[in-house]
Amino acid sequence: MGFIEISFWIAAAIVFYTYFGYALVAWVWAKAARGSQQKKQLKHYEPEITLVVPAYNEAPILESKIKNCLALDYPQNKLRLVFITDGSTDNPAEILAGYPQILHLHSPVRGGKAMAENRAMEFINTPYVIFTDCNSFLNKEAVREIAKHYQDPQVGAVSGEKKVMAQDSAPGAGEGLYWKYESFLKRCDSDIYSLMGAAGELVSFRSALYQPLEKDTILDDFVQSLRIVEKGFKVVYEPLAYASETPSDSIAEEMKRKVRICAGGWQSMFRLSALLNPFRQPVVTFLYVSHRVLRWSLAPLMLLLLLPLNLLLASQNSLFYMAVFALQLMFYVGSWVGWQAEARGKKIKPLLLPLYFTMINVAVFIGFLRFVRKSQPAAWEKATRSAVPAVGVE
């Protein structure tokens, strides 16, 4: 084998491990972990808990979110509700005034979600806190399913599951498929040791472990949850507590969201550098690198290199490499055709997977550029999402 061929196979191995190999390793490891551990029967547990909803210009859905929160199956005298609407200009106070049981925090200054959460924590005196996005709707048992895990003193945070409501559009189908894959990995990570980062749609922390975030933090809940892991606590994944939300309104809006996440991913990798030290927490480092770091760094770069390396090998009249190059080319051409079709309001189902896969990897490069240029604001223009249907509590 020459240098080019070795490089090709190394790149291919990294891509394969990132998207397929780790899923297999995690599945086997999680299954073994479940078999070797005696399943704990969690008792009925109803501690005092605060539910915080950061909301920026969410007037069209604010009342629906309020009703969703008020209908949750948890003792009213033990569940406190806080809505923080810093920077909002759509008069949220008019809506919240009709619900005196809710603490409404508002400042005319918009500082972004991380700053809003930091400020909200100043008003919280319960041992546990839950954060949920305003455009995410919780199932009735969500708080109860989260609270039960805090009977274990090693649990520092609990993350719920994200569900995509409508999947009949290209962004909806792509995001729905992505979250099914991501939810599988989250379950495995949690069963092995700990979840590698929580999503903001539904996440809970021990209040005493909450660490105020830097003003420019992009992925607030991801960084917060992994800083808790750094302290030696676990983040548990609870799929019976879930938040449902509609997908992005278009593939362009979804791309905007992914770019922000990727810029935040690069920022997070630098701020969570301690997790990269295998001598401190070897299992955590393995899970973190395999599930997160490779996806935000090496894997997209290897994908970029595979095409020219493959072309060089195919030019040597190797039928195998010619066939592989043709498959790569078809995959990316299919992605482009799918993007163009979606831009015209059409959907080609067989092309949704290559389209979404290519999009999230292109977003890594754009996100990296925004990170190094410091051009991705923490307070950002949210992606436009599909209309929210009439939602109660499931």
Solvent accessible surface area in square Angstrom, and as a share of the most:
residue,aa,sasa,rsa
1,M,160,0.71
2,G,44,0.42
3,F,168,0.70
4,I,55,0.28
5,E,41,0.18
6,I,80,0.41
7,S,26,0.17
8,F,7,0.03
9,W,102,0.36
10,I,97,0.49
11,A,2,0.01
12,A,24,0.19
13,A,59,0.46
14,I,38,0.19
15,V,18,0.10
16,F,125,0.52
17,Y,60,0.23
18,T,3,0.02
19,Y,21,0.08
20,F,128,0.53
21,G,9,0.09
22,Y,2,0.01
23,A,15,0.11
24,L,110,0.55
25,V,62,0.35
26,A,0,0.00
27,W,110,0.39
28,V,80,0.46
29,W,87,0.30
30,A,0,0.00
31,K,116,0.49
32,A,61,0.47
33,A,10,0.08
34,R,117,0.43
35,G,70,0.67
36,S,96,0.62
37,Q,110,0.49
38,Q,170,0.76
39,K,168,0.71
40,K,141,0.60
41,Q,151,0.67
42,L,65,0.32
43,K,157,0.66
44,H,143,0.64
45,Y,67,0.25
46,E,41,0.19
47,P,17,0.11
48,E,69,0.31
49,I,0,0.00
50,T,3,0.02
51,L,0,0.00
52,V,0,0.00
53,V,0,0.00
54,P,17,0.11
55,A,7,0.06
56,Y,71,0.27
57,N,44,0.22
58,E,29,0.13
59,A,27,0.21
60,P,123,0.77
61,I,24,0.12
62,L,1,0.01
63,E,74,0.33
64,S,39,0.25
65,K,0,0.00
66,I,0,0.00
67,K,116,0.49
68,N,1,0.00
69,C,1,0.01
70,L,62,0.31
71,A,53,0.41
72,L,12,0.06
73,D,60,0.31
74,Y,13,0.05
75,P,36,0.23
76,Q,160,0.71
77,N,120,0.62
78,K,65,0.28
79,L,21,0.10
80,R,97,0.35
81,L,12,0.06
82,V,5,0.03
83,F,0,0.00
84,I,1,0.01
85,T,1,0.00
86,D,18,0.09
87,G,7,0.07
88,S,10,0.07
89,T,114,0.66
90,D,42,0.22
91,N,92,0.47
92,P,8,0.05
93,A,56,0.43
94,E,131,0.59
95,I,43,0.22
96,L,7,0.03
97,A,81,0.63
98,G,55,0.53
99,Y,33,0.13
100,P,122,0.77
101,Q,110,0.49
102,I,12,0.06
103,L,79,0.39
104,H,52,0.23
105,L,12,0.06
106,H,80,0.36
107,S,26,0.17
108,P,117,0.73
109,V,110,0.63
110,R,91,0.33
111,G,20,0.20
112,G,12,0.12
113,K,52,0.22
114,A,2,0.02
115,M,50,0.22
116,A,9,0.07
117,E,2,0.01
118,N,24,0.12
119,R,68,0.25
120,A,0,0.00
121,M,29,0.13
122,E,134,0.60
123,F,99,0.41
124,I,23,0.12
125,N,121,0.62
126,T,4,0.02
127,P,67,0.42
128,Y,15,0.06
129,V,0,0.00
130,I,0,0.00
131,F,0,0.00
132,T,0,0.00
133,D,30,0.16
134,C,4,0.02
135,N,32,0.16
136,S,0,0.00
137,F,4,0.02
138,L,2,0.01
139,N,4,0.02
140,K,87,0.37
141,E,63,0.28
142,A,0,0.00
143,V,2,0.01
144,R,57,0.21
145,E,30,0.14
146,I,0,0.00
147,A,0,0.00
148,K,45,0.19
149,H,25,0.11
150,Y,6,0.02
151,Q,60,0.27
152,D,33,0.17
153,P,97,0.61
154,Q,90,0.40
155,V,6,0.03
156,G,0,0.00
157,A,0,0.00
158,V,0,0.00
159,S,1,0.01
160,G,9,0.09
161,E,21,0.09
162,K,8,0.04
163,K,82,0.35
164,V,13,0.07
165,M,57,0.26
166,A,41,0.32
167,Q,76,0.34
168,D,114,0.59
169,S,37,0.24
170,A,5,0.04
171,P,1,0.01
172,G,0,0.00
173,A,22,0.17
174,G,3,0.03
175,E,0,0.00
176,G,3,0.03
177,L,91,0.45
178,Y,40,0.15
179,W,29,0.10
180,K,134,0.57
181,Y,62,0.24
182,E,1,0.00
183,S,4,0.03
184,F,69,0.29
185,L,1,0.01
186,K,6,0.03
187,R,99,0.36
188,C,4,0.02
189,D,0,0.00
190,S,22,0.14
191,D,46,0.24
192,I,16,0.08
193,Y,61,0.23
194,S,0,0.00
195,L,0,0.00
196,M,0,0.00
197,G,0,0.00
198,A,5,0.04
199,A,27,0.21
200,G,14,0.14
201,E,18,0.08
202,L,3,0.02
203,V,0,0.00
204,S,0,0.00
205,F,0,0.00
206,R,44,0.16
207,S,22,0.14
208,A,101,0.78
209,L,26,0.13
210,Y,23,0.09
211,Q,69,0.31
212,P,93,0.58
213,L,8,0.04
214,E,71,0.32
215,K,145,0.61
216,D,72,0.37
217,T,2,0.01
218,I,6,0.03
219,L,23,0.12
220,D,8,0.04
221,D,6,0.03
222,F,14,0.06
223,V,0,0.00
224,Q,2,0.01
225,S,0,0.00
226,L,0,0.00
227,R,23,0.09
228,I,0,0.00
229,V,0,0.00
230,E,40,0.18
231,K,96,0.41
232,G,30,0.29
233,F,50,0.21
234,K,65,0.28
235,V,1,0.00
236,V,26,0.15
237,Y,12,0.05
238,E,11,0.05
239,P,38,0.24
240,L,105,0.52
241,A,0,0.00
242,Y,36,0.14
243,A,0,0.00
244,S,7,0.05
245,E,2,0.01
246,T,4,0.02
247,P,1,0.01
248,S,0,0.00
249,D,82,0.42
250,S,33,0.22
251,I,4,0.02
252,A,60,0.46
253,E,37,0.17
254,E,0,0.00
255,M,27,0.12
256,K,57,0.24
257,R,23,0.08
258,K,11,0.05
259,V,5,0.03
260,R,29,0.10
261,I,46,0.23
262,C,7,0.04
263,A,0,0.00
264,G,0,0.00
265,G,0,0.00
266,W,44,0.16
267,Q,15,0.07
268,S,0,0.00
269,M,16,0.07
270,F,131,0.54
271,R,72,0.26
272,L,0,0.00
273,S,65,0.42
274,A,37,0.29
275,L,3,0.02
276,L,71,0.35
277,N,56,0.29
278,P,66,0.42
279,F,188,0.78
280,R,127,0.46
281,Q,35,0.16
282,P,84,0.53
283,V,56,0.32
284,V,3,0.02
285,T,13,0.07
286,F,77,0.32
287,L,0,0.00
288,Y,0,0.00
289,V,44,0.25
290,S,4,0.03
291,H,1,0.01
292,R,21,0.08
293,V,20,0.12
294,L,23,0.11
295,R,21,0.08
296,W,20,0.07
297,S,26,0.17
298,L,73,0.36
299,A,0,0.00
300,P,1,0.01
301,L,75,0.37
302,M,21,0.09
303,L,22,0.11
304,L,106,0.53
305,L,72,0.36
306,L,16,0.08
307,L,52,0.26
308,P,65,0.41
309,L,25,0.12
310,N,0,0.00
311,L,94,0.47
312,L,88,0.44
313,L,7,0.03
314,A,11,0.09
315,S,78,0.50
316,Q,120,0.53
317,N,128,0.66
318,S,35,0.23
319,L,147,0.73
320,F,109,0.46
321,Y,18,0.07
322,M,89,0.40
323,A,56,0.43
324,V,35,0.20
325,F,38,0.16
326,A,44,0.34
327,L,115,0.57
328,Q,27,0.12
329,L,82,0.41
330,M,134,0.60
331,F,70,0.29
332,Y,59,0.22
333,V,81,0.46
334,G,9,0.09
335,S,5,0.03
336,W,157,0.55
337,V,63,0.36
338,G,5,0.05
339,W,70,0.25
340,Q,55,0.25
341,A,2,0.01
342,E,26,0.11
343,A,73,0.56
344,R,156,0.57
345,G,73,0.70
346,K,125,0.53
347,K,67,0.29
348,I,69,0.35
349,K,144,0.61
350,P,110,0.69
351,L,36,0.18
352,L,23,0.12
353,L,105,0.52
354,P,15,0.10
355,L,6,0.03
356,Y,11,0.04
357,F,43,0.18
358,T,28,0.16
359,M,6,0.03
360,I,24,0.12
361,N,10,0.05
362,V,66,0.38
363,A,0,0.00
364,V,8,0.05
365,F,72,0.30
366,I,62,0.31
367,G,0,0.00
368,F,75,0.31
369,L,79,0.40
370,R,86,0.31
371,F,46,0.19
372,V,78,0.45
373,R,171,0.62
374,K,187,0.79
375,S,63,0.41
376,Q,18,0.08
377,P,71,0.45
378,A,14,0.11
379,A,30,0.23
380,W,45,0.16
381,E,135,0.61
382,K,84,0.36
383,A,10,0.08
384,T,76,0.44
385,R,48,0.18
386,S,30,0.19
387,A,96,0.74
388,V,43,0.25
389,P,72,0.45
390,A,113,0.87
391,V,30,0.17
392,G,49,0.47
393,V,37,0.21
394,E,114,0.51
